[in-house]
Amino acid sequence: MSVFALISSGQDRNVVDSDQAFQDAGGLEGRTLLIKNLDPTQLSSPSASEDSNTSYDLRVGQEYQHHRDIGKSELPSGERFWMKLSFAVILFLSIFPALLTGQTTEDTTPAAVPQNSTQAATPSPAVQTPAQPAKSGEPLPAQNQLSDSMPRRYVELWNTGDFNQMESLFSPPVALVSRGNRVLLTSQMLRRVITAWRKSMPDLNFKIEDTIAEGDKVAMRLSFTGTYKERLFPGTATPTPTSENPRIVRSTEMLMFHLKDGKIDQIWEEYDEVKMHLLMGGSWHTNEELEAPGGRPSTPAQIEAPAATLPPKP
């Protein structure tokens, strides 16, 4: 409890008991406290300290004594208690630090948060085990296979020769870059070339050896085989359909696809056409050989120019 002296007389008095004296002392702007029904003798009587605790009890004349004797719980109605602003500030400053200390302690005390068994068993993201990369030969997760689904269907188109769903693979116009040449790949052109290849090698089969997908591009490394049944390229041998030892063509290819809205809109390809020519009985001659008497050698004997040049692989 805060204690301050109450002085009712003299130059340093700070207590008056009438409205007029309170106003003469400056009112609310002055330095006095207005307490009505005040008995000044209780503040200056030599026996005051013996009668009661003058440091803590505020005496208000006979009314205070009557209240103390009979245990009244309220002051007379209609009376006012005036306190100067400076006293209110002092009182506030004396109480506020204690309130602030208590609030700070309450805020910094960690609250116990109950956890159920499910929450306690769930590890935080920082300590979760990172996903392990798939081992070689294992199928990729479904989300990683989405980007190369159209390129795989394109390869399957060559393996089956089924053109029913061909239009759904592409986002026209489609560009094809093959051996440095860029052409517009139309569905009619693709159908014609695939048909020619499969007619020459009915069991033609492409195998995807490796696939790399990044962003909107997919790269593939392929190998392919086929039994040579009909001439495909000029300058190659004419196959013998009834031969017991038919020529088997084995070669490789690299493909890269660009996807637009999930469909193919550009293809880059490189395949080993030189090896295909060799396996199909083709031969190469120098300029000197071609200009020699008799012209181009006739070996191998089966070589003859085709009536019409078939289109190369796109």
C-alpha positions as CSV (number, residue, x, y, z in Angstrom):
1,M,0.0,0.0,0.0
2,S,1.3,3.5,-0.9
3,V,1.5,6.0,2.0
4,F,1.5,9.8,1.8
5,A,1.1,12.5,4.4
6,L,-2.2,14.4,4.9
7,I,-1.6,18.0,6.0
8,S,-4.7,20.1,6.8
9,S,-3.0,23.4,7.9
10,G,0.0,25.6,7.3
11,Q,1.8,26.6,4.1
12,D,2.3,22.9,2.9
13,R,-1.2,21.7,3.5
14,N,-2.6,19.3,0.9
15,V,-6.1,18.6,2.4
16,V,-9.1,20.9,2.5
17,D,-12.6,20.1,3.7
18,S,-14.8,22.6,1.7
19,D,-15.5,23.3,-1.9
20,Q,-14.6,27.0,-1.6
21,A,-11.2,26.2,0.0
22,F,-10.6,23.6,-2.8
23,Q,-11.4,26.2,-5.5
24,D,-9.2,28.9,-3.8
25,A,-6.3,26.4,-3.8
26,G,-6.6,26.0,-7.6
27,G,-9.2,23.3,-7.9
28,L,-8.3,20.4,-10.1
29,E,-5.2,22.3,-11.3
30,G,-4.0,23.0,-7.8
31,R,-2.1,20.8,-5.3
32,T,-4.8,20.0,-2.7
33,L,-7.1,17.1,-2.0
34,L,-10.8,17.8,-1.1
35,I,-12.1,15.6,1.7
36,K,-15.5,16.6,3.2
37,N,-16.5,15.8,6.8
38,L,-12.8,15.8,7.7
39,D,-11.9,16.2,11.3
40,P,-8.5,18.0,11.2
41,T,-7.7,17.1,14.8
42,Q,-7.4,13.4,13.9
43,L,-4.5,14.3,11.6
44,S,-2.6,16.4,14.2
45,S,-3.7,14.9,17.5
46,P,-0.8,13.6,19.6
47,S,-2.9,10.6,20.5
48,A,-3.7,9.8,16.9
49,S,-0.9,7.2,16.6
50,E,-2.1,5.5,19.7
51,D,-5.8,5.3,18.6
52,S,-5.1,3.8,15.2
53,N,-2.6,3.4,12.3
54,T,-2.4,6.9,10.9
55,S,-0.1,5.7,8.1
56,Y,-2.9,3.7,6.5
57,D,-6.3,4.9,7.8
58,L,-7.9,8.0,6.4
59,R,-10.0,9.7,9.0
60,V,-13.1,11.6,8.0
61,G,-14.3,13.0,11.3
62,Q,-17.1,11.5,13.4
63,E,-18.4,9.6,10.4
64,Y,-15.2,7.5,10.3
65,Q,-15.5,6.8,14.0
66,H,-19.1,5.8,13.6
67,H,-18.2,3.6,10.6
68,R,-15.4,1.9,12.6
69,D,-17.6,1.3,15.6
70,I,-20.8,-0.1,14.0
71,G,-19.2,-1.6,10.8
72,K,-21.0,0.5,8.2
73,S,-20.0,-0.5,4.7
74,E,-20.4,2.8,2.9
75,L,-19.9,6.5,3.2
76,P,-22.9,8.9,3.4
77,S,-24.7,9.2,0.0
78,G,-24.1,12.3,-2.1
79,E,-20.6,13.0,-0.9
80,R,-17.6,13.2,-3.3
81,F,-14.0,12.3,-3.1
82,W,-11.7,14.4,-5.1
83,M,-8.2,13.3,-6.0
84,K,-5.6,15.4,-7.8
85,L,-4.3,14.1,-11.1
86,S,-0.7,14.0,-9.8
87,F,-1.8,11.6,-7.0
88,A,-3.6,9.4,-9.5
89,V,-0.4,9.2,-11.6
90,I,1.7,8.3,-8.6
91,L,-0.8,5.6,-7.6
92,F,-0.8,4.2,-11.2
93,L,3.0,4.1,-11.4
94,S,3.2,2.3,-8.1
95,I,0.8,-0.5,-9.3
96,F,1.6,-0.8,-13.0
97,P,5.1,-2.4,-12.7
98,A,3.7,-5.2,-10.6
99,L,0.9,-5.8,-13.1
100,L,3.4,-5.7,-16.0
101,T,5.7,-8.2,-14.3
102,G,2.8,-10.6,-13.8
103,Q,1.7,-10.3,-17.4
104,T,5.2,-11.0,-18.8
105,T,5.6,-14.1,-16.7
106,E,2.2,-15.4,-17.9
107,D,3.1,-14.8,-21.6
108,T,6.5,-16.5,-21.4
109,T,5.3,-19.6,-19.6
110,P,5.0,-22.4,-22.2
111,A,1.6,-23.9,-22.5
112,A,1.3,-27.7,-22.4
113,V,-0.4,-28.7,-25.6
114,P,-1.8,-32.2,-25.4
115,Q,-1.1,-34.5,-28.3
116,N,-3.0,-37.5,-29.3
117,S,-1.2,-40.7,-30.4
118,T,-1.5,-39.8,-34.1
119,Q,0.2,-36.4,-33.7
120,A,3.0,-37.8,-31.6
121,A,3.8,-40.5,-34.1
122,T,4.0,-38.2,-37.1
123,P,7.6,-37.1,-37.7
124,S,8.3,-33.5,-38.7
125,P,9.1,-32.8,-42.4
126,A,12.7,-31.9,-41.5
127,V,13.4,-35.4,-40.3
128,Q,11.5,-37.4,-42.8
129,T,13.5,-39.9,-44.8
130,P,14.1,-38.6,-48.4
131,A,12.7,-40.6,-51.3
132,Q,15.2,-43.0,-52.7
133,P,15.8,-42.9,-56.5
134,A,14.5,-45.8,-58.5
135,K,17.1,-48.5,-59.3
136,S,18.1,-49.2,-62.9
137,G,15.5,-51.5,-64.6
138,E,12.7,-50.6,-62.2
139,P,9.6,-49.0,-63.7
140,L,9.3,-45.2,-63.1
141,P,6.5,-43.8,-60.8
142,A,3.3,-43.0,-62.7
143,Q,3.9,-39.2,-62.3
144,N,7.2,-39.5,-64.1
145,Q,5.8,-41.5,-67.0
146,L,3.2,-38.9,-68.0
147,S,5.6,-36.7,-69.9
148,D,6.8,-39.5,-72.2
149,S,3.5,-41.1,-72.8
150,M,3.0,-39.5,-76.3
151,P,6.6,-40.3,-77.4
152,R,6.1,-43.9,-76.4
153,R,2.9,-44.1,-78.3
154,Y,4.8,-42.7,-81.3
155,V,7.3,-45.5,-81.1
156,E,4.4,-48.0,-80.7
157,L,2.9,-46.6,-83.9
158,W,6.0,-47.8,-85.8
159,N,5.8,-51.2,-84.2
160,T,2.2,-51.9,-85.0
161,G,1.3,-49.8,-88.0
162,D,-2.0,-49.0,-86.4
163,F,-3.0,-45.5,-87.6
164,N,-6.4,-45.2,-85.8
165,Q,-5.1,-43.0,-83.0
166,M,-2.3,-41.3,-84.9
167,E,-3.9,-37.9,-85.0
168,S,-4.2,-37.8,-81.2
169,L,-0.4,-37.9,-80.8
170,F,0.4,-34.5,-82.4
171,S,-0.2,-30.8,-81.9
172,P,-0.1,-29.5,-85.5
173,P,1.9,-28.1,-87.2
174,V,4.6,-30.7,-86.5
175,A,8.2,-30.1,-87.5
176,L,10.7,-33.0,-88.2
177,V,14.4,-32.5,-88.2
178,S,16.2,-35.5,-89.8
179,R,19.9,-35.6,-90.8
180,G,20.0,-31.8,-90.7
181,N,16.8,-31.3,-92.9
182,R,13.7,-29.6,-91.4
183,V,10.4,-30.6,-93.0
184,L,6.7,-30.3,-92.1
185,L,5.5,-33.7,-91.0
186,T,2.0,-34.4,-92.1
187,S,-0.1,-37.4,-91.2
188,Q,-0.1,-38.5,-94.9
189,M,3.7,-38.4,-95.1
190,L,4.1,-40.3,-91.8
191,R,1.6,-43.0,-92.8
192,R,3.4,-43.5,-96.2
193,V,6.8,-43.9,-94.6
194,I,5.8,-46.2,-91.8
195,T,3.9,-48.4,-94.4
196,A,7.0,-48.6,-96.6
197,W,9.3,-49.5,-93.7
198,R,6.9,-52.2,-92.4
199,K,6.4,-53.6,-95.9
200,S,10.2,-53.9,-96.3
201,M,10.5,-55.4,-92.7
202,P,7.2,-56.9,-91.6
203,D,8.5,-57.8,-88.2
204,L,10.0,-54.3,-87.6
205,N,10.4,-53.7,-83.9
206,F,11.7,-50.7,-82.1
207,K,12.9,-51.1,-78.5
208,I,13.3,-48.1,-76.1
209,E,16.6,-48.5,-74.3
210,D,16.8,-45.2,-72.4
211,T,14.4,-42.3,-71.8
212,I,15.3,-38.9,-70.4
213,A,12.5,-36.4,-69.7
214,E,13.1,-32.8,-68.7
215,G,10.5,-30.0,-68.8
216,D,8.7,-30.2,-72.2
217,K,11.3,-32.3,-73.9
218,V,11.8,-36.1,-74.0
219,A,14.9,-37.9,-75.4
220,M,15.1,-41.6,-76.3
221,R,17.8,-44.1,-77.3
222,L,16.4,-46.9,-79.3
223,S,17.5,-50.1,-81.1
224,F,15.5,-51.8,-83.8
225,T,15.5,-55.0,-85.8
226,G,13.6,-56.4,-88.8
227,T,13.8,-59.1,-91.4
228,Y,14.6,-57.7,-94.8
229,K,11.8,-58.8,-97.2
230,E,11.5,-56.0,-99.8
231,R,13.9,-53.3,-101.1
232,L,13.7,-50.1,-99.1
233,F,16.7,-47.9,-100.2
234,P,18.1,-47.5,-103.7
235,G,21.5,-49.2,-104.2
236,T,20.7,-52.2,-102.0
237,A,20.2,-55.9,-102.8
238,T,16.9,-57.3,-103.9
239,P,15.9,-59.7,-101.1
240,T,14.9,-63.2,-101.8
241,P,11.5,-63.9,-100.1
242,T,12.1,-67.7,-100.1
243,S,15.7,-67.5,-98.9
244,E,16.4,-69.8,-95.9
245,N,18.9,-67.2,-94.5
246,P,17.1,-63.9,-94.8
247,R,19.0,-60.7,-94.0
248,I,18.4,-59.4,-90.5
249,V,18.7,-55.6,-90.1
250,R,19.9,-54.4,-86.7
251,S,20.5,-50.7,-86.1
252,T,20.1,-47.9,-83.6
253,E,18.3,-44.5,-83.4
254,M,18.2,-41.4,-81.3
255,L,14.9,-39.4,-80.9
256,M,14.1,-36.2,-79.2
257,F,10.5,-34.8,-78.8
258,H,9.2,-31.4,-78.0
259,L,5.8,-31.4,-76.4
260,K,3.1,-28.7,-76.5
261,D,0.1,-29.1,-74.2
262,G,1.2,-32.7,-73.7
263,K,1.3,-33.6,-77.4
264,I,4.2,-33.8,-79.9
265,D,4.9,-30.7,-82.0
266,Q,8.5,-31.3,-83.0
267,I,10.8,-34.3,-83.5
268,W,14.6,-34.6,-84.0
269,E,15.9,-37.9,-85.2
270,E,19.3,-39.6,-86.1
271,Y,19.4,-43.2,-87.2
272,D,22.2,-45.4,-88.6
273,E,21.2,-45.5,-92.2
274,V,24.7,-46.5,-93.4
275,K,24.6,-49.6,-91.4
276,M,21.1,-50.4,-92.7
277,H,22.3,-50.0,-96.3
278,L,25.2,-52.4,-95.5
279,L,22.9,-55.0,-93.9
280,M,20.5,-54.7,-96.9
281,G,23.3,-55.7,-99.3
282,G,24.3,-52.2,-100.4
283,S,27.7,-51.3,-101.7
284,W,29.7,-48.0,-102.2
285,H,32.1,-47.2,-105.0
286,T,34.7,-44.5,-105.6
287,N,34.5,-42.1,-108.6
288,E,37.3,-44.0,-110.2
289,E,35.3,-47.2,-110.1
290,L,32.3,-45.6,-111.5
291,E,34.3,-44.0,-114.4
292,A,36.2,-47.2,-115.2
293,P,35.4,-49.0,-118.5
294,G,32.3,-51.0,-118.1
295,G,30.8,-48.5,-115.7
296,R,29.6,-49.5,-112.2
297,P,30.6,-53.0,-111.1
298,S,27.7,-55.4,-111.1
299,T,28.6,-56.9,-107.7
300,P,26.6,-57.8,-105.8
301,A,24.7,-59.4,-108.6
302,Q,21.4,-58.7,-107.1
303,I,21.8,-54.9,-107.1
304,E,19.4,-53.1,-109.4
305,A,17.9,-49.7,-109.4
306,P,14.3,-49.6,-108.1
307,A,11.6,-48.3,-110.3
308,A,10.6,-45.6,-107.9
309,T,12.5,-44.1,-104.9
310,L,10.7,-44.7,-101.6
311,P,10.8,-42.0,-99.0
312,P,13.4,-42.3,-96.2
313,K,12.4,-42.6,-92.6
314,P,11.1,-39.3,-91.3
